[in-house]
Amino acid sequence: MEQQPKKELSSEYYQAKKAELGSKLKTLREKHNLSLQDVVHLTRISPNFIIALEDGSFEKLPGKVFGRGFIRNICQIANEDSTPI
């Protein structure tokens, strides 16, 4: 039985997923009537990093671990589970 080669996911796919995640975060913030400054104050995350997350510009973050932590913190202040995100 011959194994099929794994399909390579395109960079366009990853860009679309990052943009989708950023959009979800921004929608979550707005749904809970939180301004950017509210999130900065409550999480102590730099506004530049929050904007980068919401724009899907993950390359502007200090690292993957920090990005996951930022997402977890933002979800926590909105009383949302970060697992589906």
Secondary structure as GFF3:
##gff-version 3
##sequence-region A 1 85
A	DSSP	alpha_helix	11	31	.	.	.	ID=ss1
A	DSSP	alpha_helix	36	43	.	.	.	ID=ss2
A	DSSP	alpha_helix	47	55	.	.	.	ID=ss3
A	DSSP	three_ten_helix	58	60	.	.	.	ID=ss4
A	DSSP	alpha_helix	64	77	.	.	.	ID=ss5
###
